[in-house]
């Protein structure tokens, strides 16, 4: 009888040990997921590849994937309007944002930023037929800007001395189509994005925005919720990707070769 009880106890112990071993193996094989918020209407930083199952692609996406891999995370991407990205960080719907977002004092009141990972110049994108070549030529013109961007801020500042009919839009690609249709005269955007259009459509042109004799440039960074532990980890991984040449390869792929 004692022998049978001993055998039963041993069998139960083996079952428990087996279950614990299985559970530990499963947990160690799972990667933690971090969620990135973006607005996929801003090529070459991020856009929707309609020819490839509406997959989101771009410089920001590839850089985020490389950083997530370096940190041992699985990356999940949530696409939404740019104007709601800061709020998404505040409500913890996303862990960080990469969307060609510029580090500004106003945004720093709500979020933390990584080190700058790219710098671009603000430009005016227009059709050659409009004969708009300088900032002064924008007087009384219909000028499109993306809602919640530094380009919106710039346009409103310039409009105090050069009155413009400013229109705010959620998506840049929709502004471009409106300009093609003659509903807009010009768009304020950044050089990297504008080049994606002027290199493919020879009816478009671009020139740098000059205010008070100075060209306007943007430091592009990733945004995080206030006091996020992920910010320092991101910066460390970014530094490594800069040192090993990974970031430069992505710049060449998405920006220099577009």
Secondary structure, DSSP 8 states (H G I E B T S, - for coil): -HHHHHHHHHHHHHHHHHHHHHHHHHHHH--EEEEEEE-SEETTTEEEEGGGTTEEESHHHHHHHHHHHHHTEEEEEEE--GGGHHHHHHTTS-SEE-SS-B--HHHHTTEEE----EEEEEEEEEEGGGT--SGGGGTT-EEEEETTSHHHHHHHHHTTTS--EEEEES-HHHHHHHHHTTS-SEEEEEHHHHHHHHTT-TTEEEEE-EETTEE-EEEE--EEETT-THHHHHHHHHHHHHHTTHHHHHHIIIIIT-
